[in-house]
Amino acid sequence: MSTQKNALQSLNIINDLATLGCVSTNKEETISVRVDPETMRALDERAIQHDISRARLIRRYIQEGLRADTQLNTNTKYLDAKVTSLSRDVQAMREELAKYVRPETSSSQLPDHQKGGKKKSSVG
């Protein structure tokens, strides 16, 4: 009975290696990752739901993460360029408006009668 169990485990290991491509090409590299038991259970459950090995699921997640990261970098570069362009447009509009709007005069430059507020009485 234990011989059959060992043979089954060996077949599962070979299947996982074949899924990774290690058996046929032997070009992929192996990495070790530490995960907590809760994450391992979640990976196992998800692998069962998708009817694939845990190794294939992890490889798929890595590939999807890399694609998402590449897309995010592309979007970030686009948005940075757009913000820079809009900033230039706003600055050009400010400069154009400045031609038509006279500069504000500070209250210290106004004559006393235009400053507003209460006048101080010299009588005490």
C-alpha positions, 0 to 999 in steps of 0.5 A: 500500500505504501508503494502505491502511495509513493508511486502516486506522490512521484507521479504528482511531483512529475506532473507538477514539474511537467506543468512547469515545463522543467521536465521537457525543457529543463530551462526554467529556474526553481524558486523557493517561497515562504508563505503562511498556512492561510495563504497556502490553503487559499492557493490550494483551494484556488488550484482545485477550483481551476483544476490545475496544480498549485505550481501552475497557479502560482506561475499564472499569478506571477505572469498576471502580476508582471503583465499588470505591473507593465500596464501600470507603468505604461499608464503611469508614464502616459498620465505623467506626460498628460499632467506635464502637458496640462501644466504647461497649458495652464501656465500659458493661460495664466500668462495670456490672462496676465496681459488683460488683468491689471496687477492687484494693488496692495492696500499699503499702496492706496491713499488713506481715504481708500484703505477702508476700516475705522479711522483712529481718533486723535482725541483720547 
